[in-house]
Every structure is written in structure tokens, then in C-alpha cells.
């Protein structure tokens, strides 16, 4: 990462609430071709979330604790705050001297931009201002939120505006919290109703919706120079699994998340 930070733009996408099993099933079935094109042959990497709900998980992610590989470690991290005795800081880790990755990248000359999605990014109350407040620039509109059936399209349009307004030489760290997977998501499945509510099937349909549009986001993020992208879930959720519904609880479907990182070529190279 020490060779990437400074030379590449950076994109972090959290597919809020996305379950690993649903993501992997759709990739294997060819139902998310635009995301699958950037995944290794085996599909999504299976990882453990650093938190069981959005606020906790993003606090950890922004401190450099991305979802952890679901195999015995220790696992070297991509980013880490300088911390004596850290067992997951390795030679390839980008180490920052600030409390969080966002301010660390800002200190390295990056423009840090947040495009929020779920309520913890809406800036409508002090709690919803904590996470976006880490960034030099943050955006949230009702159209980006969970009740909107076109939330991701609206978020991408804002991302395109942000990128277009940057000076050519300005490095960018763009963070997008995708709200479409979070409940309510029933409206992404044709024939589903509000009365019937959300289900694993509507969750899958929401991921298909995201996949149909994510190519625009990848194109914008890599329009000026090569981009290093991280796409993952912050936590999963339950739809009646073992009697549980929702998240912020210790179920396998909540703790297990999909993860991928990859390079996006610059526009001139495509």
C-alpha cells in the first residue's frame, strides 16, 4: 500500500448490510456480472466484519480495521495507525500518524469525500454527523437514503459531480456507503409488496440493482488516474435465520461478509 497511496486514487465502497451467502450465490449464478468481473475465480472473499452494525463497523474500518479474513491469522492489514505492539502491521501496510485513516490520507494530500447512505451518515442529528464529520467533504440527501428505490443512482450522480470538480492533480479518497441493501429493500423485487416486507430474495434483488449501476461509479473513480478499490459489506443481516431478524446481534449471517479489493485502470488505459 505504500506504493499505491500517493500514486492512485482510492475508492472504498461499503455495501451496507450485504450478506456473504447472498453475494456469493449471485456471483456464482452470473446475476451480478459487473461486480463479478472484478472478483477472483472463487468469487467474494469470506471475511468477518469488525462490527455487527453500521456505526461500530465503520468506526473500525475508518481506523484501518477492514473486515478480517475468515481464516486463522494474524492477517497483515492494508492500513494501520502507528500503534506500538500491533501484530497486524506489516512491511506492506500503509501506516498513518493520525487517529483514523481518513485524516491520515488527508495529511498525505488526498481530498477525502464521503457520500453517505444509511442514517448514520445523514447529518440530521449529532450521531449522524460523527462518521461524515471525519471527511473534508461529505454529502447526503434524502434521495441517497434507504427508502429511495433509486438511491444508488443518485449517489453515483453526486460522485460523478465530485470527481468532475477536482483539479487534475488532486488525489481523491472517495467513500460511498451504499444504502440499497438495507431494509426496506422489498421494492427492488418486482411483485414484492410492502405488506409482505423484506426477505432474502428482496435483499438479492437489491444487490442486482446495485450491480446494474456500479460500473458508472467505477468509471468515475478511475477517470483521472488508476484507482485502488475496496468493495465490502460492513455487516450482514438476518431474515428469520434461527428466529433472528435484523442485525446488531451475534449471528453468523451478521458477522460473515463479502470482501474484494482490486485495481481499476485509468480511463486513458481502457
TIZA-823388 format. One record per residue (C-alpha): residue in one letter; x, y, z; residue number from 0. Coordinates in steps of 0.02 Angstrom, whole numbers, plus 50000, padded with zeros to 5 digits. Example, Ala and Ser with C-alpha at 12.3 -4.5 7.8 and 13.67 -1.06 7.14 Angstrom:
% TIZA-823388
<rec res="A" xx="50615" yy="49775" zz="50390" n="0"/>
<rec res="S" xx="50684" yy="49947" zz="50357" n="1"/>
END
This chain:
% TIZA-823388
<rec res="X" xx="50000" yy="50000" zz="50000" n="0"/>
<rec res="X" xx="50148" yy="50117" zz="50021" n="1"/>
<rec res="X" xx="50170" yy="50113" zz="49832" n="2"/>
<rec res="X" xx="49984" yy="50139" zz="49799" n="3"/>
<rec res="X" xx="49949" yy="50282" zz="49919" n="4"/>
<rec res="X" xx="50005" yy="50440" zz="49830" n="5"/>
<rec res="X" xx="50004" yy="50366" zz="49656" n="6"/>
<rec res="X" xx="49823" yy="50305" zz="49645" n="7"/>
<rec res="X" xx="49653" yy="50373" zz="49686" n="8"/>
<rec res="X" xx="49565" yy="50268" zz="49818" n="9"/>
<rec res="X" xx="49385" yy="50206" zz="49821" n="10"/>
<rec res="X" xx="49302" yy="50124" zz="49971" n="11"/>
<rec res="X" xx="49126" yy="50058" zz="49945" n="12"/>
<rec res="X" xx="49028" yy="49980" zz="50088" n="13"/>
<rec res="X" xx="48878" yy="49882" zz="50027" n="14"/>
<rec res="X" xx="48785" yy="49913" zz="50189" n="15"/>
<rec res="X" xx="48706" yy="49756" zz="50266" n="16"/>
<rec res="X" xx="48753" yy="49639" zz="50122" n="17"/>
<rec res="X" xx="48758" yy="49455" zz="50174" n="18"/>
<rec res="X" xx="48904" yy="49348" zz="50116" n="19"/>
<rec res="X" xx="48797" yy="49199" zz="50065" n="20"/>
<rec res="X" xx="48683" yy="49304" zz="49955" n="21"/>
<rec res="X" xx="48829" yy="49395" zz="49874" n="22"/>
<rec res="X" xx="48919" yy="49232" zz="49837" n="23"/>
<rec res="X" xx="48764" yy="49145" zz="49769" n="24"/>
<rec res="X" xx="48728" yy="49288" zz="49649" n="25"/>
<rec res="X" xx="48909" yy="49295" zz="49589" n="26"/>
<rec res="X" xx="48909" yy="49107" zz="49555" n="27"/>
<rec res="X" xx="48744" yy="49117" zz="49462" n="28"/>
<rec res="X" xx="48802" yy="49259" zz="49350" n="29"/>
<rec res="X" xx="48674" yy="49380" zz="49422" n="30"/>
<rec res="X" xx="48799" yy="49519" zz="49466" n="31"/>
<rec res="X" xx="48912" yy="49522" zz="49312" n="32"/>
<rec res="X" xx="48985" yy="49696" zz="49338" n="33"/>
<rec res="X" xx="49045" yy="49658" zz="49514" n="34"/>
<rec res="X" xx="49095" yy="49480" zz="49471" n="35"/>
<rec res="X" xx="49210" yy="49544" zz="49334" n="36"/>
<rec res="X" xx="49323" yy="49611" zz="49472" n="37"/>
<rec res="X" xx="49317" yy="49459" zz="49585" n="38"/>
<rec res="X" xx="49441" yy="49314" zz="49586" n="39"/>
<rec res="X" xx="49390" yy="49147" zz="49513" n="40"/>
<rec res="X" xx="49318" yy="49087" zz="49678" n="41"/>
<rec res="X" xx="49206" yy="49239" zz="49699" n="42"/>
<rec res="X" xx="49198" yy="49352" zz="49850" n="43"/>
<rec res="X" xx="49323" yy="49330" zz="49990" n="44"/>
<rec res="X" xx="49238" yy="49272" zz="50150" n="45"/>
<rec res="X" xx="49281" yy="49388" zz="50294" n="46"/>
<rec res="X" xx="49223" yy="49432" zz="50469" n="47"/>
<rec res="X" xx="49150" yy="49604" zz="50500" n="48"/>
<rec res="X" xx="49232" yy="49715" zz="50632" n="49"/>
<rec res="X" xx="49059" yy="49760" zz="50700" n="50"/>
<rec res="X" xx="48881" yy="49698" zz="50696" n="51"/>
<rec res="X" xx="48801" yy="49861" zz="50640" n="52"/>
<rec res="X" xx="48845" yy="50013" zz="50535" n="53"/>
<rec res="X" xx="48912" yy="50134" zz="50665" n="54"/>
<rec res="X" xx="49026" yy="50012" zz="50754" n="55"/>
<rec res="X" xx="49090" yy="49933" zz="50595" n="56"/>
<rec res="X" xx="49131" yy="50097" zz="50508" n="57"/>
<rec res="X" xx="49220" yy="50166" zz="50661" n="58"/>
<rec res="X" xx="49334" yy="50014" zz="50648" n="59"/>
<rec res="X" xx="49351" yy="50022" zz="50459" n="60"/>
<rec res="X" xx="49400" yy="50205" zz="50465" n="61"/>
<rec res="X" xx="49531" yy="50161" zz="50595" n="62"/>
<rec res="X" xx="49608" yy="50037" zz="50471" n="63"/>
<rec res="X" xx="49520" yy="49880" zz="50531" n="64"/>
<rec res="X" xx="49440" yy="49816" zz="50371" n="65"/>
<rec res="X" xx="49343" yy="49651" zz="50380" n="66"/>
<rec res="X" xx="49462" yy="49512" zz="50432" n="67"/>
<rec res="X" xx="49492" yy="49356" zz="50325" n="68"/>
<rec res="X" xx="49389" yy="49213" zz="50397" n="69"/>
<rec res="X" xx="49540" yy="49100" zz="50420" n="70"/>
<rec res="X" xx="49665" yy="49088" zz="50563" n="71"/>
<rec res="X" xx="49784" yy="49236" zz="50564" n="72"/>
<rec res="X" xx="49866" yy="49351" zz="50602" n="73"/>
<rec res="X" xx="49821" yy="49442" zz="50440" n="74"/>
<rec res="X" xx="49926" yy="49593" zz="50389" n="75"/>
<rec res="X" xx="49819" yy="49747" zz="50361" n="76"/>
<rec res="X" xx="49819" yy="49867" zz="50214" n="77"/>
<rec res="X" xx="49809" yy="50020" zz="50327" n="78"/>
<rec res="X" xx="49853" yy="50046" zz="50510" n="79"/>
<rec res="X" xx="49877" yy="50187" zz="50633" n="80"/>
<rec res="X" xx="50050" yy="50189" zz="50709" n="81"/>
<rec res="X" xx="50025" yy="50086" zz="50867" n="82"/>
<rec res="X" xx="50159" yy="50001" zz="50971" n="83"/>
<rec res="X" xx="50140" yy="49813" zz="50976" n="84"/>
<rec res="X" xx="50020" yy="49797" zz="50830" n="85"/>
<rec res="X" xx="50032" yy="49618" zz="50765" n="86"/>
<rec res="X" xx="49944" yy="49654" zz="50600" n="87"/>
<rec res="X" xx="50053" yy="49799" zz="50541" n="88"/>
<rec res="X" xx="50174" yy="49729" zz="50411" n="89"/>
<rec res="X" xx="50303" yy="49796" zz="50288" n="90"/>
<rec res="X" xx="50169" yy="49825" zz="50156" n="91"/>
<rec res="X" xx="50048" yy="49913" zz="50273" n="92"/>
<rec res="X" xx="50020" yy="50098" zz="50247" n="93"/>
<rec res="X" xx="50046" yy="50172" zz="50420" n="94"/>
<rec res="X" xx="49970" yy="50340" zz="50466" n="95"/>
<rec res="X" xx="50005" yy="50453" zz="50615" n="96"/>
<rec res="X" xx="49828" yy="50515" zz="50644" n="97"/>
<rec res="X" xx="49683" yy="50434" zz="50739" n="98"/>
<rec res="X" xx="49597" yy="50372" zz="50581" n="99"/>
<rec res="X" xx="49631" yy="50328" zz="50400" n="100"/>
<rec res="X" xx="49526" yy="50471" zz="50332" n="101"/>
<rec res="X" xx="49630" yy="50607" zz="50416" n="102"/>
<rec res="X" xx="49787" yy="50507" zz="50379" n="103"/>
<rec res="X" xx="49750" yy="50513" zz="50193" n="104"/>
<rec res="X" xx="49706" yy="50697" zz="50205" n="105"/>
<rec res="X" xx="49876" yy="50728" zz="50284" n="106"/>
<rec res="X" xx="49952" yy="50636" zz="50135" n="107"/>
<rec res="X" xx="49870" yy="50759" zz="50015" n="108"/>
<rec res="X" xx="49709" yy="50668" zz="49972" n="109"/>
<rec res="X" xx="49541" yy="50754" zz="49957" n="110"/>
<rec res="X" xx="49428" yy="50649" zz="50068" n="111"/>
<rec res="X" xx="49246" yy="50638" zz="50014" n="112"/>
<rec res="X" xx="49101" yy="50543" zz="50092" n="113"/>
<rec res="X" xx="48940" yy="50505" zz="50000" n="114"/>
<rec res="X" xx="48826" yy="50440" zz="50136" n="115"/>
<rec res="X" xx="48682" yy="50320" zz="50128" n="116"/>
<rec res="X" xx="48605" yy="50250" zz="50288" n="117"/>
<rec res="X" xx="48553" yy="50356" zz="50436" n="118"/>
<rec res="X" xx="48723" yy="50359" zz="50521" n="119"/>
<rec res="X" xx="48781" yy="50470" zz="50376" n="120"/>
<rec res="X" xx="48630" yy="50585" zz="50358" n="121"/>
<rec res="X" xx="48696" yy="50729" zz="50468" n="122"/>
<rec res="X" xx="48519" yy="50761" zz="50532" n="123"/>
<rec res="X" xx="48572" yy="50738" zz="50714" n="124"/>
<rec res="X" xx="48738" yy="50738" zz="50808" n="125"/>
<rec res="X" xx="48754" yy="50548" zz="50797" n="126"/>
<rec res="X" xx="48727" yy="50552" zz="50609" n="127"/>
<rec res="X" xx="48865" yy="50682" zz="50593" n="128"/>
<rec res="X" xx="49007" yy="50585" zz="50676" n="129"/>
<rec res="X" xx="49059" yy="50474" zz="50530" n="130"/>
<rec res="X" xx="49037" yy="50602" zz="50389" n="131"/>
<rec res="X" xx="49123" yy="50729" zz="50501" n="132"/>
<rec res="X" xx="49287" yy="50635" zz="50477" n="133"/>
<rec res="X" xx="49292" yy="50690" zz="50295" n="134"/>
<rec res="X" xx="49341" yy="50856" zz="50218" n="135"/>
<rec res="X" xx="49184" yy="50848" zz="50113" n="136"/>
<rec res="X" xx="49025" yy="50749" zz="50145" n="137"/>
<rec res="X" xx="48862" yy="50730" zz="50051" n="138"/>
<rec res="X" xx="48693" yy="50662" zz="50098" n="139"/>
<rec res="X" xx="48520" yy="50692" zz="50026" n="140"/>
<rec res="X" xx="48354" yy="50602" zz="50059" n="141"/>
<rec res="X" xx="48372" yy="50527" zz="49885" n="142"/>
<rec res="X" xx="48528" yy="50434" zz="49947" n="143"/>
<rec res="X" xx="48437" yy="50353" zz="50093" n="144"/>
<rec res="X" xx="48362" yy="50182" zz="50124" n="145"/>
<rec res="X" xx="48181" yy="50222" zz="50074" n="146"/>
<rec res="X" xx="48231" yy="50278" zz="49899" n="147"/>
<rec res="X" xx="48216" yy="50147" zz="49761" n="148"/>
<rec res="X" xx="48344" yy="50246" zz="49658" n="149"/>
<rec res="X" xx="48466" yy="50283" zz="49800" n="150"/>
<rec res="X" xx="48621" yy="50213" zz="49717" n="151"/>
<rec res="X" xx="48592" yy="50304" zz="49554" n="152"/>
<rec res="X" xx="48577" yy="50467" zz="49650" n="153"/>
<rec res="X" xx="48736" yy="50430" zz="49747" n="154"/>
<rec res="X" xx="48832" yy="50393" zz="49587" n="155"/>
<rec res="X" xx="48773" yy="50555" zz="49508" n="156"/>
<rec res="X" xx="48844" yy="50651" zz="49656" n="157"/>
<rec res="X" xx="49007" yy="50553" zz="49645" n="158"/>
<rec res="X" xx="49022" yy="50600" zz="49461" n="159"/>
<rec res="X" xx="48996" yy="50784" zz="49506" n="160"/>
<rec res="X" xx="49129" yy="50774" zz="49642" n="161"/>
<rec res="X" xx="49258" yy="50695" zz="49527" n="162"/>
<rec res="X" xx="49222" yy="50816" zz="49386" n="163"/>
<rec res="X" xx="49252" yy="50964" zz="49502" n="164"/>
<rec res="X" xx="49425" yy="50911" zz="49560" n="165"/>
<rec res="X" xx="49587" yy="50984" zz="49492" n="166"/>
<rec res="X" xx="49680" yy="50857" zz="49385" n="167"/>
<rec res="X" xx="49824" yy="50838" zz="49507" n="168"/>
<rec res="X" xx="49717" yy="50815" zz="49662" n="169"/>
<rec res="X" xx="49718" yy="50639" zz="49734" n="170"/>
<rec res="X" xx="49549" yy="50576" zz="49792" n="171"/>
<rec res="X" xx="49490" yy="50460" zz="49929" n="172"/>
<rec res="X" xx="49307" yy="50429" zz="49890" n="173"/>
<rec res="X" xx="49198" yy="50334" zz="50012" n="174"/>
<rec res="X" xx="49022" yy="50279" zz="49965" n="175"/>
<rec res="X" xx="48903" yy="50197" zz="50089" n="176"/>
<rec res="X" xx="48776" yy="50106" zz="49980" n="177"/>
<rec res="X" xx="48606" yy="50104" zz="50067" n="178"/>
<rec res="X" xx="48508" yy="49999" zz="49940" n="179"/>
<rec res="X" xx="48536" yy="49830" zz="50026" n="180"/>
<rec res="X" xx="48475" yy="49893" zz="50195" n="181"/>
<rec res="X" xx="48294" yy="49869" zz="50242" n="182"/>
<rec res="X" xx="48174" yy="49920" zz="50171" n="183"/>
<rec res="X" xx="48226" yy="49835" zz="50009" n="184"/>
<rec res="X" xx="48064" yy="49749" zz="49956" n="185"/>
<rec res="X" xx="48036" yy="49874" zz="49815" n="186"/>
<rec res="X" xx="48186" yy="49807" zz="49718" n="187"/>
<rec res="X" xx="48098" yy="49642" zz="49681" n="188"/>
<rec res="X" xx="47957" yy="49651" zz="49553" n="189"/>
<rec res="X" xx="47797" yy="49586" zz="49629" n="190"/>
<rec res="X" xx="47852" yy="49607" zz="49810" n="191"/>
<rec res="X" xx="47743" yy="49712" zz="49924" n="192"/>
<rec res="X" xx="47766" yy="49823" zz="50075" n="193"/>
<rec res="X" xx="47646" yy="49712" zz="50170" n="194"/>
<rec res="X" xx="47749" yy="49555" zz="50138" n="195"/>
<rec res="X" xx="47905" yy="49650" zz="50188" n="196"/>
<rec res="X" xx="48089" yy="49616" zz="50156" n="197"/>
<rec res="X" xx="48163" yy="49444" zz="50128" n="198"/>
<rec res="X" xx="48321" yy="49360" zz="50072" n="199"/>
<rec res="X" xx="48251" yy="49369" zz="49895" n="200"/>
<rec res="X" xx="48223" yy="49558" zz="49902" n="201"/>
<rec res="X" xx="48397" yy="49577" zz="49977" n="202"/>
<rec res="X" xx="48466" yy="49485" zz="49825" n="203"/>
<rec res="X" xx="48364" yy="49593" zz="49706" n="204"/>
<rec res="X" xx="48438" yy="49748" zz="49789" n="205"/>
<rec res="X" xx="48613" yy="49683" zz="49753" n="206"/>
<rec res="X" xx="48565" yy="49655" zz="49571" n="207"/>
<rec res="X" xx="48505" yy="49836" zz="49566" n="208"/>
<rec res="X" xx="48672" yy="49895" zz="49633" n="209"/>
<rec res="X" xx="48766" yy="49789" zz="49507" n="210"/>
<rec res="X" xx="48671" yy="49865" zz="49361" n="211"/>
<rec res="X" xx="48740" yy="50036" zz="49404" n="212"/>
<rec res="X" xx="48907" yy="50010" zz="49490" n="213"/>
<rec res="X" xx="49003" yy="50020" zz="49326" n="214"/>
<rec res="X" xx="48966" yy="50207" zz="49324" n="215"/>
<rec res="X" xx="49045" yy="50227" zz="49495" n="216"/>
<rec res="X" xx="49200" yy="50128" zz="49445" n="217"/>
<rec res="X" xx="49216" yy="50233" zz="49287" n="218"/>
<rec res="X" xx="49205" yy="50396" zz="49383" n="219"/>
<rec res="X" xx="49330" yy="50340" zz="49516" n="220"/>
<rec res="X" xx="49459" yy="50291" zz="49384" n="221"/>
<rec res="X" xx="49426" yy="50432" zz="49260" n="222"/>
<rec res="X" xx="49583" yy="50531" zz="49304" n="223"/>
<rec res="X" xx="49713" yy="50402" zz="49356" n="224"/>
<rec res="X" xx="49722" yy="50219" zz="49412" n="225"/>
<rec res="X" xx="49615" yy="50183" zz="49563" n="226"/>
<rec res="X" xx="49630" yy="50055" zz="49702" n="227"/>
<rec res="X" xx="49456" yy="49999" zz="49752" n="228"/>
<rec res="X" xx="49392" yy="49908" zz="49906" n="229"/>
<rec res="X" xx="49214" yy="49841" zz="49899" n="230"/>
<rec res="X" xx="49144" yy="49753" zz="50051" n="231"/>
<rec res="X" xx="48999" yy="49740" zz="50171" n="232"/>
<rec res="X" xx="49007" yy="49817" zz="50343" n="233"/>
<rec res="X" xx="48897" yy="49679" zz="50418" n="234"/>
<rec res="X" xx="48762" yy="49559" zz="50363" n="235"/>
<rec res="X" xx="48583" yy="49541" zz="50422" n="236"/>
<rec res="X" xx="48456" yy="49408" zz="50464" n="237"/>
<rec res="X" xx="48288" yy="49368" zz="50385" n="238"/>
<rec res="X" xx="48217" yy="49245" zz="50511" n="239"/>
<rec res="X" xx="48379" yy="49143" zz="50522" n="240"/>
<rec res="X" xx="48364" yy="49038" zz="50680" n="241"/>
<rec res="X" xx="48223" yy="49154" zz="50732" n="242"/>
<rec res="X" xx="48326" yy="49314" zz="50716" n="243"/>
<rec res="X" xx="48281" yy="49466" zz="50612" n="244"/>
<rec res="X" xx="48395" yy="49615" zz="50580" n="245"/>
<rec res="X" xx="48573" yy="49643" zz="50641" n="246"/>
<rec res="X" xx="48669" yy="49713" zz="50791" n="247"/>
<rec res="X" xx="48671" yy="49535" zz="50853" n="248"/>
<rec res="X" xx="48795" yy="49391" zz="50853" n="249"/>
<rec res="X" xx="48731" yy="49279" zz="50713" n="250"/>
<rec res="X" xx="48840" yy="49201" zz="50577" n="251"/>
<rec res="X" xx="48738" yy="49291" zz="50443" n="252"/>
<rec res="X" xx="48783" yy="49457" zz="50526" n="253"/>
<rec res="X" xx="48968" yy="49427" zz="50560" n="254"/>
<rec res="X" xx="49012" yy="49349" zz="50391" n="255"/>
<rec res="X" xx="49032" yy="49473" zz="50248" n="256"/>
<rec res="X" xx="49094" yy="49479" zz="50068" n="257"/>
<rec res="X" xx="49254" yy="49573" zz="50028" n="258"/>
<rec res="X" xx="49357" yy="49615" zz="49874" n="259"/>
<rec res="X" xx="49494" yy="49736" zz="49827" n="260"/>
<rec res="X" xx="49560" yy="49766" zz="49652" n="261"/>
<rec res="X" xx="49633" yy="49895" zz="49534" n="262"/>
<rec res="X" xx="49532" yy="49998" zz="49411" n="263"/>
<rec res="X" xx="49629" yy="50056" zz="49259" n="264"/>
<rec res="X" xx="49634" yy="50239" zz="49217" n="265"/>
<rec res="X" xx="49516" yy="50299" zz="49081" n="266"/>
<rec res="X" xx="49661" yy="50326" zz="48962" n="267"/>
<rec res="X" xx="49711" yy="50143" zz="48980" n="268"/>
<rec res="X" xx="49538" yy="50073" zz="48939" n="269"/>
END
